[in-house]
Amino acid sequence: MSSETQSPVEKIYLAGGCFWCTEAVFGRVRGVVKVVSGYANGQIANPTYEQVCTGTTGHAECVELTFEPQVLPLDKVLHIFFATHDPTTLNRQGNDVGPQYRSGIYTTTPEQLAQAQAFVDKLNASGQMGAPVVTEVEPLQHFWNAEAYHQDYFDNNPRQPYCTYVVAPKVDKLETRFADWLK
């Protein structure tokens, strides 16, 4: 009888606009153990979707990404993240406008913080994004799970218009650009 050893996991929190998009993308990536939609940082505990949508709570819609760094290095997480949303628009992703839709990386270790900041600095120095990257990089302060109906939203509602016109193209981009990283 063989005993399996489980790879160590890390968590990082990624805000790339609507959490439905970010969750749908990373839920398909090899080395991702779990993706949970929720709200990062902000001024009130246990916020509701309706509260966050006002844009006054300071929260970002984001995902809690649990991944195996031996399978999916943080560098690859960051490549996928920056390729599947627009990190150059402040408080906006397409028609989703407000601080709750900002681009952000919320880290759980000093090493993650340094690596994410260096990645953003490198993107800005290269000019490859066509405009300055406005992604905030800071340690996670708080995370609260979003309501149950937000979890696995794209997979449960693929024909919903937002999913068809906004989420699906991001998933298509992942499948085209990172096919070798799909589960």
N, C-alpha and C positions, 0 to 999 in steps of 0.2 A: 504494500500500500504506500503510495507516495503522498508526501505532504507538500502542499503548495505554499510558497511564501508570497505574500502580497507585497507589491511594490509600495514604497512610501508615497503618500499623496501630499499635495500642497493645495491651498486655496488662494485664489486671487479674485478680485471683484472688478468687473468690466462694465462700463457704461458707454454704450454706443448708440444712444437714441432709445427708441422703444425697445423694452426688454424682450418682446416677442421675437424680434429679429436676431438679437445676440444669442438668445437661447436656442433658436432654430439652427443657427450656424454651428455653434459649439457642440450641440447635442449630436452632431454627425461626425465629430472628429475623434480619430483614434487616440487613446490615451486620456480622454475625458471620462471621468468616473460618474460625475453628476453635474447637472446645471439647474440652478434654482433661480427663478425670477424674483426680484425684490427691490428694496429701496436702500440706498447707501447714504450714510451720514445724515445731515439734516438736523433740524432743531427739536423735533418732537419724537417721542417713542411710539413705536408700533403704529405708524401712519397708515391710513387707508388710501386706496387708489384715488378716490375723490379728493382727498386732502392734497396729495402729491400733485395731482393735475392742476391745482390752482397756481402752481409755480411759486408759492410763498413759503413752503416748508423747508427749503434748502436741500431736499433729497434729490438724488439722481436715480432714475430707473436704471437698474443694472442687473447683472447676474452674478451669483456666487458660483464660481467655476472651481470644481474639485478635479484635479488632474494628477496624473503620474508623471513627474518630471523625467524619469528614466525612459519613458515612452514618448512623451510629448514635452520637449524642453520649453522653458519659458520663452526663449527667443522665437520659437515657432508659434506659440500662443500669440505673441505680440505681432508677428507677421500676419497671421490670419485676422486678428482684431483690426489692424490698420488697413487691411485690404478689403474689409467687408463693411466699412462705414466711412463717413467723411469726417476726419478729425480736424478739418480746417474751418469748420463753421461753428461759431460760438453759440451755445445754447440752441442748437437746431440740427435736425436731421430731416432733410426734405421738408414736408409739410408739418412735421412735428416741431413746434416752436415753444421754447421756454427753458428755464434752467434745469428742469427735471430731465431734459433730453440732451444734456451736455455730454461731451466725450470725457471719460475719466477712467483712470486706472487706480484702484484702491488696493494697497498692498498689505500683506500680513507679516512681512519680514523686512529687515533693513536691506538684505540682498535683493529682494524683489524691487524695492524702492529704487535702489541704485541702478539696477539693470533696466527698469522701465524708463527712468529718467534719461539714462544714456541712450536708449533706443529713440526716444523722442528727440533728443539733442542731435542724434545722427540723422534722423529724418529731416529736421530743420536745416542742418548744415548741407545736406545733399540737394535740397530744393525739389526733390522728386514728387512731393505732394502738390506742387504748384502754388502753394500759399503756406504761410506759417501754420504749424500744428498747434492747436489750442487745447489739446487734451490735458486735463489736470492730472497730475501724478502726486498722490499723497497717501499716507497710511490710512487704512480703514479705521473709522471711528465707530460706526454702528452699521449693522445690516439687519433688516427685517424682511422676512418672506412676504411676497405679494400674496394676495388672496388666491385660493385654490384654483379659481377659473382662469387665472393667468398662467398657470404652470402647464407646460407642453401645449401652449396655445396654438401654434402653427400646426402641429401634428394632429390636434383635435379639431381644428377649424380650417383646413386647407382651402376651402372654397369661399371663406369669408373675404369680402373685397379687399380689405387691408392686407390680408395674407397673400392674396393673389397678386396685387400690384406693388406691394412694398417688401414683404418678407421673402416671397418666392425668388425674386431676382437676386437677393443677397445669398440665398441658398444655392442658386444656380452659379453665382460667381465663385462660391466656395468649391462647388463640385467641379468647376472648370479649372480654376487656378491651383487647387490643392487636392486633386483627385487622389494622389498618393498618400494623403493623410486621412482619408475617409475610413469609417469603421466598416 
